[in-house]
Amino acid sequence: MKILDIVDNPQDLKKISKEKLSILAKEIREEIINTISINGGHLAPSLGVVELTVAIHYVFDSPSDKIIWDVGHQSYAHKILTGRKNEFKTIRTYSGLSGFPSRSESKHDAFGVGHSSTSISAALGFATARDIKNENYKAVAVIGDGSMTGGLAFEGLQNAGHLKKNMLVILNDNEMFISQKVGAVAEYLTKLLTAGVARKVEEKVLKAVSKLHNFGSHFRKFIKRAKVILFPGMLFEEMGFTYIGPVQGHDINNLIVILENIKDIEGPVLLHVITKKGKGYAPAENKPIKFHGVGKFDVKTGEVVKTHEITYTKIFSDTLIKLARSDKKIIAITAAMPEGTGLDRFAKEFPNRYFDVGIAEEHAITFAAAMAADDMKPVCAIYSTFMQRAIDNIIHDVALQNLPVTFVLDRAGLVGEDGGTHHGSFDLSYLNYIPNLIIMSPADENELQHMLKTALNSNKPCAVRYPKGVGVGIKLDKSPCVLKIGKGIVVKEGNDICFLAIGSHVNTCLKATQLLEKDNIKASVINMRFLKPLDVDIIKEKLLKTKKFVTVEENSLIGGFGESVKNVLFGIGAEVECIGLPDKFVEHGNVKILREKYGFTPESIAKKALKMFANGKN
């Protein structure tokens, strides 16, 4: 029998002898590797925190104590240890476990998360609520070094240092964020510092010297600086935290000792833990970026199942590189997603014109705005869901000043297994109300290259949004060209009913017209191309031939493309049906399943048209 077989919750974990915990960690690792090889997911981050997760749950009492995972990429071992072991094989599948912490899924998920840098603010919120209610639980935030590049993390640190609430922040450093090495001396000193005796001595000395009027304050600063020399982390000390570390993050027993020693320290504490991303699985250790978020792979070889189909992301990457070769003003910016956005190839060819700002979307936009103000052509490639963080910067720093920044929103629409935190469900809506902004979405990969060229030649703020995954398979024009801004095109004629579509579902509508032809219904399809400016003329021209319209967009129906069309046709006798995403956070699952559920198939679109047509021909 495996040790993992007898662990159904954190209380079961505490019954296991410390000597067997390393065996348990190995079993958890195997469970994660085998499951993610089938389902895909965030492998390397979760493998890196197995020992840390075991130690946290061994020392703290979840769900009474609040364990908050930043981003959630690291939470797989946590899920296994908190009552979801038997369901873990369903992770990231439709109706299965979420790939991220979710309050609706388990009482052990204290705070839901999918975007980064939120854990410190959340832990402080719990600690403050606890004190107001006179309760007595611990608040623990686990944050990766990458998430520490986000501004929200530092806002949380600053406020926590000011409020001086009892809370613990565990900095999981798998890229040597602060220190370059962890040695035996540092380990020993950390144990000594956290054991209680040294801390009490330090407190007594500081209290004594504070009474010395002439040089007490200077001596106090000297003592703190001396401590920082031995223990890196002056930034955290200056922000009001007690800094502990760095410590080795794969020695469970050592972590347990340190966590026991520090859990009752007064005020905010930061424990700096060094881990190895992908720990315990050689392919992930050797290529942690590749296995950060990975699809299906062969466990024995580490080979990822590859597809030779061309993705929208690749077309964007190829086109931007091609355009940048002839235009030295083009700058590429991303927020910690070089591989995901396809900018890693741009970085190799134009290292001086590529900038990865870390998980700092707001900064990325304002940074780009200033470069645009100085006659450069910045392209900000950020996932649709993460661009939401920078709405204020888009409005005030780019659109209000009418600066030519190009926003490239990858992963627009449904993205599948990552679920509600990652679906690009709202970009057409949240961008639609911003003045001066041109918004476009390509029907296929060929149109994408033309739209990128159009945006960079417009000398205006532009947004280009496109879906995750492979393109239509259409032949590419040899060179990208400039489209007429705000003009759609009729791609199929028919006077019985008209489909108005924006983005990749133009092709879905074309397939729907073929189904309608079996019922002798002739439908037209218009590729609108632009949400702003909207081609009002082409809609009104079609109104002369039919009064029945169906709009299709893979975006929230509220505030999006369909609503804009309805505003054009309001009060003039047209019948408009809108197909889009409902007013809810769409669940995780395979994209094909989700598109079938929410009506984005040729069959469901044709059915909607048939229902309208049943009311009588024009």
C-alpha positions, 0 to 999 in steps of 0.5 A, a space after each residue: 500500500 502506498 502512503 498516499 492511499 491513507 491520506 484523504 485530508 490534512 489531518 491524515 497527513 499529520 499521523 504519518 511519521 516525518 521519516 516517511 514524508 519524503 516517500 509521500 512526496 515521491 508518490 504525490 509527484 508520480 500522481 501529478 506526472 501521470 495525470 498531467 501527461 494525459 490531461 495537460 496542465 502546469 506541471 513544472 510549477 507544481 512539481 517544484 513545491 511538493 515538499 513545501 506543500 507537504 510541510 505546510 499542511 503538516 504544520 498548519 491546520 487547513 481549512 481553519 488556517 487559510 492557505 492562499 496559493 498565488 496564481 494557482 500553478 503550484 496547487 496540484 499537490 495541495 489538491 491531492 492532500 485536501 480531499 481531492 486525491 481520487 478526483 485528481 485524474 479529472 483535473 482540467 477536464 469538463 466537469 472535473 477539477 479546476 486547474 486552479 484553486 476554487 472556493 466552490 470546489 473545496 473549503 481548503 481553497 481559501 481564495 480562488 485565483 488564476 491571475 497572479 500577484 494576489 496572494 499577499 493582499 488576500 492573506 492580509 485581508 484574511 488576517 485583518 478580518 480574523 482580528 476584527 472578529 477576534 478569531 485565531 487562525 493563521 493566514 499563509 500566502 505562497 507566492 512564486 518569484 515570478 509573481 513578485 514582479 507584479 505590482 499588486 504583490 508590492 502593494 500588498 507587502 507595503 500595506 501588510 508592513 504598515 498594518 503589522 498583522 500576523 501573517 506569513 508570506 512564503 516566497 517560492 524562489 525557483 529562479 534565484 529571485 534574490 539569492 544565488 546560493 543557499 549553503 549549510 551556514 545559511 541553513 544553520 543561521 536560519 534555524 538559529 534565528 527562528 528557534 526563538 532564543 536568537 529572536 528574543 536576544 535581538 528584541 531585547 537588544 533593540 529595546 535596550 538601545 532604543 532608550 539611548 537618546 544619542 545613538 540608539 536609533 543609529 545602532 538599531 539601524 546598524 543591527 538590522 543592516 548587520 542582520 541583512 548582511 547574513 540574511 538577504 531580504 533587506 527590501 522586505 525588512 524595510 517594508 516591515 516584514 521579518 525576513 527568514 531565509 533563504 532555505 532549501 525547499 526540498 527538505 521536508 523535515 527542515 521546512 517543518 522545523 522552520 515553519 513550526 518556529 516561525 508560525 507564531 512570530 508577531 507581525 508579518 513574516 516572509 520565508 524565502 524558500 529555494 526550490 527547483 522547478 520541475 523537481 523530480 522529473 528530469 525532462 521538466 527540470 531540464 526544460 522548466 519553461 517547456 513544462 510550465 504549462 504543457 499538453 499531453 506528453 510521454 512520461 518515459 521520454 518527456 516528449 510532448 505530443 506535437 501538432 504540425 498545424 499552424 496556429 494564430 500565434 505563429 502567424 502573428 510571430 512570423 508577421 511581426 518579425 517580417 514587418 520589423 525587419 523593414 521597420 526599425 520603429 517596431 518594438 515588441 512587449 510582453 508580460 512574462 509570456 514570451 513563448 505563449 505569445 510567440 515573441 520568443 522568436 522576435 526576441 532572438 532576432 531583435 533583442 534590443 527591441 524586445 521587452 519582457 516586463 514580467 507579470 506587470 501588464 499595467 506597466 507594460 501599457 504605460 511603458 509602451 505609451 511613452 515609447 509611442 509618444 517618442 515616435 516608436 511603434 510598440 506592440 503589446 502582446 498579452 493574453 486577453 484575460 491578462 489585458 483586463 488588468 491594464 484597462 485603466 492604462 489603456 484608457 488614460 495612457 494610450 487612448 486619451 492621448 491617442 497614441 499609436 500602441 498596438 494591443 495584440 490579444 492572444 487567447 481571445 474567446 474560449 481557451 478550454 481547460 484553464 477555465 473561467 480565469 483564462 477565457 478571453 470572454 470580455 475583451 470586445 466588451 471592455 475595449 468597446 467603450 474606449 474612445 479613439 481605439 480601433 478594434 479588429 478581429 481576423 476571420 482567419 490567419 491570412 487576415 491576421 497578418 493583414 490586420 497587424 500591418 493595418 494596425 502598425 500603419 494606422 498611427 492610432 491605438 489599435 487592438 487585434 484579438 484572435 483565438 488560441 489554437 490552429 488557424 483555418 488552414 487558408 493559404 497565406 498571401 505573400 505579403 501583408 497589406 493594409 485593410 480599409 479601417 472600419 470596412 467589412 466584406 460580404 463573403 457570401 450572398 443570400 437574401 433570406 437571412 444575414 449572418 454578421 460575424 466577427 473573428 474566427 466564426 465567420 467560417 462557422 457561419 459559412 458552414 451554417 449556410 450550407 446546412 440552410 441550403 438543404 432547406 432552400 434558405 439562402 443566407 449571406 455572411 458578412 465578415 465585419 472585421 472591425 468592431 470599432 469603427 463599425 461598418 454601419 453602411 454594409 449593415 444598412 445595405 443588407 437591410 434593404 434585402 433582408 430584415 433578419 440578422 444573426 450576429 456571432 461573436 465568441 465574447 460576452 453578449 453584454 457590451 460586445 459586437 451583437 449589442 453594437 449591431 442592435 444599436 444600429 438596427 434599433 427601431 427600423 424593423 429588423 429582427 436581430 438574434 445574437 449568439 455569444 457567451 452568456 452573462 456568466 463565468 464559463 467553466 473549464 473544459 475542452 473547447 469543442 465541448 464548450 463551443 457545442 454547449 454555447 452554440 458556436 457550431 454550424 448546426 446550432 447557428 443554422 438552427 437559430 436561423 431556422 427558428 427565425 425563418 419559421 416566422 415567415 419570409 420577408 
